[in-house]
Amino acid sequence: MSLNGKRVVLIGGTSGIGFAAAKLAAAEGASVVVASSKQDRVDDAVKQLGGDAEGYRLDVTDEAQISEFFTRVGEFDHLVYTAGDALLMKALAEVTVAEAKAFFDIRYWGAFLSAKHGAPGIRPGGSIVVSSGSVATRPAPGTSVAASSTAAAESLARALAVELGPAVRVNAVRPGPAKTAMWDASVPNAQDIYDTFGPHLLTKRVAEATEVAEAYIYLLNNTFTTGTVLTVDGGHVLV
Ligand SMILES: NC(=O)c1ccc[n+]([C@@H]2O[C@H](COP(=O)([O-])OP(=O)(O)OC[C@H]3O[C@@H](n4cnc5c(N)ncnc54)[C@H](OP(=O)(O)O)[C@@H]3O)[C@@H](O)[C@H]2O)c1
């Protein structure tokens, strides 16, 4: 299968893994629609993607915006959800419920609402891919919120695969550490994370965003894969 002639909507597709997936989908001949909360990022992504790429400003913490977005987009074939803000890494005793809920608002509820409002516009044979993270199965101290929200996203994919099939397949990607703007927003020096985390992985390095994005493209294309979680983590789960 190829994405040639398909329309792929990527929420969080203006940066990192989502943007890399948008580039790969466009290279296969798909028409891509990227969306995220900052207009400058949307404009920059559309410019870099070129061709018939479309971009919209969308804050996934606002259900009304999600609903309006999908009304505007109309029919399409595949939905990729990679929206995420800075990582929340705090000891249980320090983390507030407000911080935890805000994290879930983007990583989990944004995915849930995007599936809810997006699924009616997905043509039969289409699919949804949501994002997890290796922290779901390999948590470290201070990751209770990230671990639980990513695990929830994986369960969401399984439940929606059962509910939306056979017309729409639903899967999740579980990335390990990858070089993206998420780390720039999360720690003072992202390179320190890559240098210290990388050697502990079986690959002895963290991923490039494109290496993870390839997993999303595989899940969009493979017509017999649904309800699964594809791990692309440099062997993180084994170390
Ligand atoms: N990079 C890693 O090491 C890694 C590892 C495991 C899992 N993941 C997961 O992979 C996914 C993608 O992460 P990434 O590394 O590609 O991050 P990224 O480069 O920071 O991209 C995140 C995207 O989400 C958008 N976004 C943030 N808040 C939003 C909001 N309220 N509404 C709509 N869009 C919003 C951002 O654009 P705006 O700023 O314009 O909103 C951006 O396009 C996330 O779920 C992340 O947790 C990443």
The ligand as an SDF file (V2000), in Angstrom:
LIG
                    3D

 48 52  0  0  0  0  0  0  0  0999 V2000
   10.5620   12.9400   21.4950 N   0  0  0  0  0  0  0  0  0  0  0  0
   10.5980   11.9180   22.3220 C   0  0  0  0  0  0  0  0  0  0  0  0
   11.6560   11.5450   22.8580 O   0  0  0  0  0  0  0  0  0  0  0  0
    9.3190   11.1690   22.6490 C   0  0  0  0  0  0  0  0  0  0  0  0
    9.4200    9.9550   23.3570 C   0  0  0  0  0  0  0  0  0  0  0  0
    8.2700    9.2650   23.6800 C   0  0  0  0  0  0  0  0  0  0  0  0
    7.0460    9.7520   23.3100 C   0  0  0  0  0  0  0  0  0  0  0  0
    6.9590   10.9290   22.6270 N   0  0  0  0  0  0  0  0  0  0  0  0
    5.6250   11.4040   22.2970 C   0  0  0  0  0  0  0  0  0  0  0  0
    5.5160   11.6370   20.9000 O   0  0  0  0  0  0  0  0  0  0  0  0
    4.5550   12.6870   20.6720 C   0  0  0  0  0  0  0  0  0  0  0  0
    5.1850   13.7360   19.7670 C   0  0  0  0  0  0  0  0  0  0  0  0
    6.2540   14.3200   20.4750 O   0  0  0  0  0  0  0  0  0  0  0  0
    7.4480   15.1100   19.7460 P   0  0  0  0  0  0  0  0  0  0  0  0
    8.6720   14.6210   20.3960 O   0  0  0  0  0  0  0  0  0  0  0  0
    7.3080   15.0260   18.2910 O   0  0  0  0  0  0  0  0  0  0  0  0
    7.1760   16.5910   20.2990 O   0  0  0  0  0  0  0  0  0  0  0  0
    7.2770   18.0360   19.6150 P   0  0  0  0  0  0  0  0  0  0  0  0
    8.3590   18.0840   18.6070 O   0  0  0  0  0  0  0  0  0  0  0  0
    7.3370   18.9850   20.7540 O   0  0  0  0  0  0  0  0  0  0  0  0
    5.8720   18.1800   18.8660 O   0  0  0  0  0  0  0  0  0  0  0  0
    4.6910   18.3000   19.6050 C   0  0  0  0  0  0  0  0  0  0  0  0
    3.6080   18.9020   18.7350 C   0  0  0  0  0  0  0  0  0  0  0  0
    2.4200   19.0540   19.5390 O   0  0  0  0  0  0  0  0  0  0  0  0
    1.8690   20.3560   19.2780 C   0  0  0  0  0  0  0  0  0  0  0  0
    1.0850   20.7800   20.4360 N   0  0  0  0  0  0  0  0  0  0  0  0
    1.5030   21.0760   21.6950 C   0  0  0  0  0  0  0  0  0  0  0  0
    0.4720   21.5090   22.4340 N   0  0  0  0  0  0  0  0  0  0  0  0
   -0.6260   21.4940   21.6290 C   0  0  0  0  0  0  0  0  0  0  0  0
   -1.9750   21.8550   21.8040 C   0  0  0  0  0  0  0  0  0  0  0  0
   -2.4380   22.3170   22.9810 N   0  0  0  0  0  0  0  0  0  0  0  0
   -2.8250   21.7330   20.7580 N   0  0  0  0  0  0  0  0  0  0  0  0
   -2.3870   21.2760   19.5580 C   0  0  0  0  0  0  0  0  0  0  0  0
   -1.1140   20.9160   19.3270 N   0  0  0  0  0  0  0  0  0  0  0  0
   -0.2430   21.0170   20.3560 C   0  0  0  0  0  0  0  0  0  0  0  0
    3.1080   21.2220   19.0300 C   0  0  0  0  0  0  0  0  0  0  0  0
    2.8220   22.4220   18.2880 O   0  0  0  0  0  0  0  0  0  0  0  0
    2.4000   23.8220   18.9900 P   0  0  0  0  0  0  0  0  0  0  0  0
    3.4790   24.1840   19.9310 O   0  0  0  0  0  0  0  0  0  0  0  0
    2.2470   24.7580   17.8330 O   0  0  0  0  0  0  0  0  0  0  0  0
    1.0780   23.5760   19.6650 O   0  0  0  0  0  0  0  0  0  0  0  0
    3.9340   20.2750   18.1680 C   0  0  0  0  0  0  0  0  0  0  0  0
    3.4970   20.3190   16.8240 O   0  0  0  0  0  0  0  0  0  0  0  0
    4.1520   13.2010   22.0630 C   0  0  0  0  0  0  0  0  0  0  0  0
    2.9670   12.5360   22.4930 O   0  0  0  0  0  0  0  0  0  0  0  0
    5.3060   12.7510   22.9410 C   0  0  0  0  0  0  0  0  0  0  0  0
    4.9470   12.6010   24.3060 O   0  0  0  0  0  0  0  0  0  0  0  0
    8.0660   11.6340   22.2880 C   0  0  0  0  0  0  0  0  0  0  0  0
  1  2  1  0
  2  3  2  0
  2  4  1  0
  4  5  1  0
  4 48  2  0
  5  6  2  0
  6  7  1  0
  7  8  2  0
  8  9  1  0
  8 48  1  0
  9 10  1  0
  9 46  1  0
 10 11  1  0
 11 12  1  0
 11 44  1  0
 12 13  1  0
 13 14  1  0
 14 15  2  0
 14 16  1  0
 14 17  1  0
 17 18  1  0
 18 19  2  0
 18 20  1  0
 18 21  1  0
 21 22  1  0
 22 23  1  0
 23 24  1  0
 23 42  1  0
 24 25  1  0
 25 26  1  0
 25 36  1  0
 26 27  1  0
 26 35  1  0
 27 28  2  0
 28 29  1  0
 29 30  1  0
 29 35  2  0
 30 31  1  0
 30 32  2  0
 32 33  1  0
 33 34  2  0
 34 35  1  0
 36 37  1  0
 36 42  1  0
 37 38  1  0
 38 39  2  0
 38 40  1  0
 38 41  1  0
 42 43  1  0
 44 45  1  0
 44 46  1  0
 46 47  1  0
M  CHG  2   8   1  16  -1
M  END
$$$$
